[in-house]
Amino acid sequence: MSLGVVAAEERKLGEHLARASEHLRADKLAEAEVEINAALALRKDDLRAKNLRGLFLFRGSRYEEARAVYVELSQGFPDDAAIRLNLGLVELRMGRHLEASGNLKRVVAVEPENARAQGYLGLALMRAGDLKGARDAFSKGGQAELAKQVEERMAQSDDAFAARGDLRRAASDGEKALDAEQPFGAVELEEPVAESKRGGAWQLRIPGERPPMPGPEGMISDSATLPLLLEPPRAVSAFATARLLRPGGLGDPFSVAEGGMLVVRVDGRLPTRTFGAIASTGQLTFEPLTRRVRGHAIDEPFGDGGEAMFVAVGAGLMVVAPRGGHFTLLALSDDIVYVREGNVYAFEDTLHWENGRVPGGGPTTDGGARVVQFRGNGRMVVRTQRAVFTLKIEPDAPLFVESSTLLGWIGRVVPRVMHGENGQPTPYVEASGEGVLILEEPPPL
């Protein structure tokens, strides 16, 4: 290839990258994606284009995909602080606080004056429970007020419950303060002369779907490859406590721990699935749960196959891996909420509940139209594959949504499956009334 051709290609590539950066700054995601794809078509391994691809995915709340981009880049260029910073911010937004703090620590080790990295490191460490580290990072990042709040909470450690609540508020304040900036910029990165060696990898083996305990070797049906973060060795005692799965406080049946793991505490009876469970303790037995219609149980299972619902009976704990999904914990206080049946993972027996369907779907509509109404006081767990968001419905202004994205609703909402000219149900739902729709981000095309 002649020098003239190379120069022309580089010029064209630069134009696509510049336009992509401008579109991202203007929050024009569709236009940015076109330019990024054009740049990658010219040079599929271009570091700048891949970085912009990660930023585009982050802006679109496609965090798993964004993380995959930055994990790949960090394996190729493990000493690049900009890549580590972007990876850490993605992991922070995903709730992977220990991994985020590990990557952000590597940034501030080479850029100790990077106030933005110090601030986000403080937030990650606060979320991970390292209050002393969070205080120091906030101080170095010029976030004096947040550092003061953390120090005050450390002094109040004798009142654990109040301290937890105050820390949640402090963490929320920290997110607001740091999110006032752009999450991360479209940084132009220079490609190193020699590519570093790729990091090693290890595999997390996931047990079968049905048993609450890991099954025999033959039942293991899935695996996921995770990157090995290049960190110095840590003391055994520190390692043992850093990633310790801790259940919630007494009386708290659900908590989400490191890496998105769900910890379920059973004390009596608790309806739950066992899909994704990797460990359990105590004496627990599992009875099949049937659907409930108009206050009465019917002879029809609540869920099918490996995703069937059970009633866990006894006293003990169950640890559940997210398996690529996300757990959302909800607390009802004299509330009413409707959730798509397949996304209900567990709930307290104190809640009143019954199964139903989105009106207009007919008896042959697939499981996406099945919903569960919960009301009263208690807590529940919702499991989704992708990000969840809400959308307000105003009176006299119905919304039309794809049925696959409708996760549930709150309030006086009247959903109805739309029908085509032939009278058959369509993939769309009309939602009218007043309240809030709960939507799950659709899968990527």
Secondary structure, DSSP 8 states (H G I E B T S, - for coil): --HHHHHHHHHHHHHHHHHHHHHHHTT-HHHHHHHHHHHHHH-TT-HHHHHHHHHHHHHTT-HHHHHHHHHHHHHHSTT-HHHHHHHHHHHHHHT-HHHHHHHHHHHHHH-TT-HHHHHHHHHHHHHHT-HHHHHHHHHHTT-HHHHHHHHHHHHTTTSHHHHHHHHHHHHHHHHHHHHTS-SS--------SS------EEEEEE--SS-SS---GGG--EEEEEE--------HHHHHHHT-----STT--EEE-GGG-EEEEEEEEEEEE-TTEEEE-SEEEEEE-EEEETTEEEEEESS-GGG-EEEEEEEEEEEE--TT-EEEEEEEEEEEEEEEGGGEEEE-TTSEEEEEE-TTS-TT--GGGEEEEEEEEEEEEEEESS-EEEEEEBTTB-EEEEGGGEEEEEEEEEEEEEE-TTS-EEEEEEEEEEEEEEEE-----
